[in-house]
Amino acid sequence: MAGTVHIVGAGLAGLAAAVELAEQGRRVVVHEAAKFAGGRCRSYYDAQIGMTIDNGNHLLLSGNRSAFDFLRRVGGLDALTGTSEAEFPFADLATGERWTLRPNSGRLPWWILDSRRRVPGSRAPDYLAPISVLRASAPATVGDVMPCHGPLYDRLWRPVLLAALNTEPCDADARLAAQILRETFGAGGQACRPFIAAGGLSAAFVEPALRHLDARGADIRFGRPLRGIQLGQTRAEALEFGEARIELEPEDAVILAVPAQVAWALVPGLSVPDRFHAIVNAHFRIAPPPGQPLFLGVINGVTEWLFAYPDRLSVTISCADRLVDEPRAELAAAIWREVASLTGLAPELPRWQIVRERRATFAATPAQEARRPETRTSTANLFLAGDWTRTGLPSTIEGSIRSGLNAATALSRSADAPRQSRAAA
Ligand SMILES: Cc1cc2nc3c(=O)[nH]c(=O)nc-3n(C[C@H](O)[C@H](O)[C@H](O)COP(=O)(O)OP(=O)(O)OC[C@H]3O[C@@H](n4cnc5c(N)ncnc54)[C@H](O)[C@@H]3O)c2cc1C
């Protein structure tokens, strides 16, 4: 298939597919509804706080191999800031305790035998509880296979899994949790080094990708919401963008890299996740105090993770459906009280912004997992990408980039198949 590939949606899934195909020398056109790329992973200038912030703090771990490879390819890697060792500092707001979890770098987890590297009050055997999650084969929740209580659960497994799954871990799909654990903690400390885009998500993920695509001749069109796909018996025949319509040539293909609910409306009969959870971020315009770690896990507060950027402090709260209708100013004040107590900064509320992404991720439950579609569709030249497709991972940067690569690979294979059968004939 030497025709044009139309990629609809310039979130990370669409960008990853576009980068892969443009590098293969394919003609790529990206159609994005918004005036900007990045989707749920981007920076923007916010007038209330008077600075450029991200829609939400995003944490990467060094085990997110597709995300790192994408950044390496497009030239965004230098925009990440991380630690040279796997270190997870935590604070307990109820007791005032502080500790740093320090997994050793190799696969053999001898760190659980060293009380200085563990969660205070935990014992080495407590760390073996997730083994039953790793063994889960049939659909089950984490709560079905592992006890969701106790000090180590509250201080380690719950915060880590909640952040990764954006779903209360006891209700979350055990196999999704297992895949996260396998690719990070299970792979040793070298796969758990934390990274953030200190200069903003767009500077790391989006702008370098757009430059990379531009240099390879890809055509990126903004402000172009796809309104309909004309489907024939076996092929997508046209794309409808309101007034504009693109007739697809026989060798053209389409990758739909839009959010789940948009794809559902465009493709009749498509099964997609239909339950979502919110993520709330509170941004405060104030420089972090000296020595503030890049990020801090917080137990027993509304605050769950506190991120330190050069010019601001920023809080993430996962699975935050309960907070989406809270009055914004009260929420900002309550969160700032916690941040001030964690950092020793003055109690006066700095300039702030609350960003609530109501449909931040699909709910990572077994029922929702069962609704995720494969990359290929019953239409030969129509492929799906997006963190909600069947990647084996929850809704994450890693999952969305892998979904884009999966779509590019499936498309290239389907293009090669007729060529190979012609050659064999
Ligand atoms: C607040 C928040 C915090 C997060 N934190 C983390 C984290 O710490 N670590 C992590 O790994 N992941 C995190 N995630 C998840 C991560 O951001 C997403 O998994 C990822 O960005 C999804 O990318 P995507 O390309 O699959 O979808 P999207 O980003 O949703 O991209 C879809 C694109 O399609 C466009 N579109 C929609 N309709 C149309 C249409 N009709 N025509 C054309 N274009 C259309 C949209 O404008 C958008 O650009 C977080 C998400 C949020 C919201």
The ligand as a Tripos MOL2 file, in Angstrom:
@<TRIPOS>MOLECULE
LIG
   53    58     1     0     0
SMALL
NO_CHARGES

@<TRIPOS>ATOM
      1 C1         -4.5030   14.8450   33.8780 C.3       1 LIG1
      2 C2         -3.8450   13.6260   33.2830 C.ar      1 LIG1
      3 C3         -2.7230   13.0810   33.8950 C.ar      1 LIG1
      4 C4         -2.0970   11.9580   33.3470 C.ar      1 LIG1
      5 N1         -0.9830   11.4710   33.9460 N.ar      1 LIG1
      6 C5         -0.3000   10.4920   33.3230 C.ar      1 LIG1
      7 C6          0.9650   10.0620   33.8570 C.ar      1 LIG1
      8 O1          1.4340   10.5620   34.8930 O.2       1 LIG1
      9 N2          1.6540    9.0900   33.1830 N.ar      1 LIG1
     10 C7          1.1590    8.5320   32.0310 C.ar      1 LIG1
     11 O2          1.8400    7.6850   31.4530 O.2       1 LIG1
     12 N3         -0.0420    8.9030   31.5260 N.ar      1 LIG1
     13 C8         -0.7820    9.8600   32.1350 C.ar      1 LIG1
     14 N4         -1.9820   10.2750   31.6140 N.ar      1 LIG1
     15 C9         -2.5440    9.5560   30.4400 C.3       1 LIG1
     16 C10        -2.0180   10.0820   29.1060 C.3       1 LIG1
     17 O3         -2.0640   11.4890   29.0590 O.3       1 LIG1
     18 C11        -2.9150    9.5400   27.9880 C.3       1 LIG1
     19 O4         -2.9380    8.1270   28.0690 O.3       1 LIG1
     20 C12        -2.4300    9.9250   26.5960 C.3       1 LIG1
     21 O5         -2.1120   11.2920   26.5000 O.3       1 LIG1
     22 C13        -3.5510    9.5780   25.5950 C.3       1 LIG1
     23 O6         -3.1010    9.8470   24.2780 O.3       1 LIG1
     24 P1         -4.0080    9.4310   23.0440 P.3       1 LIG1
     25 O7         -3.3180    9.9090   21.8330 O.co2     1 LIG1
     26 O8         -4.3540    7.9960   23.1630 O.co2     1 LIG1
     27 O9         -5.4000   10.2280   23.2350 O.3       1 LIG1
     28 P2         -5.6840   11.8010   23.2390 P.3       1 LIG1
     29 O10        -4.5920   12.5140   23.9220 O.co2     1 LIG1
     30 O11        -7.0640   11.9530   23.8030 O.co2     1 LIG1
     31 O12        -5.6630   12.2320   21.7080 O.3       1 LIG1
     32 C14        -6.7860   12.2020   20.8780 C.3       1 LIG1
     33 C15        -6.6960   13.3690   19.8990 C.3       1 LIG1
     34 O13        -7.8030   13.2930   18.9790 O.3       1 LIG1
     35 C16        -8.2910   14.5980   18.7850 C.3       1 LIG1
     36 N5         -9.6850   14.4770   18.2880 N.ar      1 LIG1
     37 C17       -10.8020   14.2550   18.9990 C.ar      1 LIG1
     38 N6        -11.8610   14.1810   18.1760 N.ar      1 LIG1
     39 C18       -11.3960   14.3690   16.9210 C.ar      1 LIG1
     40 C19       -12.0180   14.3830   15.6410 C.ar      1 LIG1
     41 N7        -13.3370   14.1800   15.4780 N.pl3     1 LIG1
     42 N8        -11.2260   14.6160   14.5560 N.ar      1 LIG1
     43 C20        -9.9010   14.8360   14.6790 C.ar      1 LIG1
     44 N9         -9.2730   14.8180   15.8750 N.ar      1 LIG1
     45 C21       -10.0080   14.5760   16.9760 C.ar      1 LIG1
     46 C22        -8.1640   15.2420   20.1360 C.3       1 LIG1
     47 O14        -8.2250   16.6620   20.0430 O.3       1 LIG1
     48 C23        -6.8000   14.7340   20.5780 C.3       1 LIG1
     49 O15        -5.7440   15.5580   20.1500 O.3       1 LIG1
     50 C24        -2.6510   11.3660   32.1630 C.ar      1 LIG1
     51 C25        -3.7820   11.9060   31.5630 C.ar      1 LIG1
     52 C26        -4.3770   13.0260   32.1030 C.ar      1 LIG1
     53 C27        -5.5960   13.5960   31.4240 C.3       1 LIG1
@<TRIPOS>BOND
     1     1     2 1
     2     2     3 ar
     3     2    52 ar
     4     3     4 ar
     5     4     5 ar
     6     4    50 ar
     7     5     6 ar
     8     6     7 ar
     9     6    13 1
    10     7     8 2
    11     7     9 ar
    12     9    10 ar
    13    10    11 2
    14    10    12 ar
    15    12    13 ar
    16    13    14 ar
    17    14    15 1
    18    14    50 ar
    19    15    16 1
    20    16    17 1
    21    16    18 1
    22    18    19 1
    23    18    20 1
    24    20    21 1
    25    20    22 1
    26    22    23 1
    27    23    24 1
    28    24    25 2
    29    24    26 1
    30    24    27 1
    31    27    28 1
    32    28    29 2
    33    28    30 1
    34    28    31 1
    35    31    32 1
    36    32    33 1
    37    33    34 1
    38    33    48 1
    39    34    35 1
    40    35    36 1
    41    35    46 1
    42    36    37 ar
    43    36    45 ar
    44    37    38 ar
    45    38    39 ar
    46    39    40 ar
    47    39    45 ar
    48    40    41 1
    49    40    42 ar
    50    42    43 ar
    51    43    44 ar
    52    44    45 ar
    53    46    47 1
    54    46    48 1
    55    48    49 1
    56    50    51 ar
    57    51    52 ar
    58    52    53 1
@<TRIPOS>SUBSTRUCTURE
     1 LIG1         1 GROUP 0 **** ****
